[in-house]
Amino acid sequence: MSNNDNDNQNSLLYLLAGFGLGAIVGAAAGLLFAPKAGDEVRDDLTDKFRELKGKTSEWVHEQKNKGQRAVTAATDELGA
């Protein structure tokens, strides 16, 4: 992969991370300003953060697998 491709991938990753962070902040702000009792809001936030943690862990696992498959494919290609 060329350096330009890496820059494009990094830019896309940062863009997606920015959108994700914005969504989290927006959701948290919406929950904080919702007309609910404090206990309900804290419970909702706890649930959302647990859900986000699970989704993030899944995404990281998928990315690691993709990277490992790419390394394997490149190694196989070089060995052929």
C-alpha positions as CSV (number, residue, x, y, z in Angstrom):
1,M,0.0,0.0,0.0
2,S,1.3,3.4,-0.8
3,N,1.6,6.3,1.7
4,N,-1.2,8.1,0.1
5,D,-3.6,5.1,0.6
6,N,-2.6,5.1,4.3
7,D,-3.3,8.8,4.6
8,N,-6.7,8.3,3.0
9,Q,-7.5,5.4,5.4
10,N,-6.4,7.5,8.4
11,S,-8.5,10.4,7.3
12,L,-11.6,8.2,6.9
13,L,-11.0,6.7,10.3
14,Y,-10.7,10.1,11.9
15,L,-13.8,11.2,10.1
16,L,-15.8,8.2,11.3
17,A,-14.4,8.6,14.9
18,G,-15.5,12.3,14.8
19,F,-19.0,11.3,13.7
20,G,-19.2,8.6,16.4
21,L,-18.0,11.0,19.1
22,G,-20.5,13.6,18.0
23,A,-23.3,11.1,18.2
24,I,-22.2,10.1,21.7
25,V,-22.1,13.7,22.9
26,G,-25.4,14.4,21.2
27,A,-27.1,11.4,22.8
28,A,-25.7,12.2,26.2
29,A,-26.8,15.8,25.9
30,G,-30.3,14.7,24.9
31,L,-30.5,12.4,27.8
32,L,-29.3,15.0,30.3
33,F,-31.8,17.5,29.1
34,A,-34.7,15.1,28.9
35,P,-37.5,15.6,31.5
36,K,-36.6,12.4,33.5
37,A,-35.6,11.8,37.1
38,G,-31.9,11.6,37.8
39,D,-31.9,7.9,38.5
40,E,-33.6,7.2,35.2
41,V,-31.1,9.3,33.3
42,R,-28.1,7.6,35.0
43,D,-29.5,4.2,34.3
44,D,-30.1,5.2,30.6
45,L,-26.6,6.6,30.3
46,T,-25.1,3.4,31.9
47,D,-27.1,1.2,29.4
48,K,-26.0,3.3,26.4
49,F,-22.4,3.3,27.4
50,R,-22.4,-0.5,27.9
51,E,-24.0,-0.9,24.5
52,L,-21.4,1.5,22.9
53,K,-18.6,-0.4,24.6
54,G,-19.9,-3.7,23.2
55,K,-20.2,-2.3,19.7
56,T,-16.8,-0.7,19.9
57,S,-15.2,-4.0,21.0
58,E,-16.9,-5.8,18.1
59,W,-15.6,-3.2,15.7
60,V,-12.1,-3.4,17.0
61,H,-12.2,-7.2,16.8
62,E,-13.4,-7.0,13.2
63,Q,-10.7,-4.6,12.3
64,K,-8.0,-6.8,13.8
65,N,-9.3,-9.8,11.9
66,K,-9.3,-7.8,8.6
67,G,-5.7,-6.7,9.3
68,Q,-4.7,-10.3,10.0
69,R,-6.4,-11.5,6.8
70,A,-4.6,-8.8,4.8
71,V,-1.2,-9.8,6.3
72,T,-1.9,-13.4,5.5
73,A,-2.9,-12.6,2.0
74,A,0.1,-10.4,1.4
75,T,2.4,-13.1,2.9
76,D,0.8,-15.8,0.6
77,E,1.2,-13.5,-2.4
78,L,4.9,-12.9,-1.6
79,G,5.5,-16.6,-1.1
80,A,3.8,-17.6,-4.4
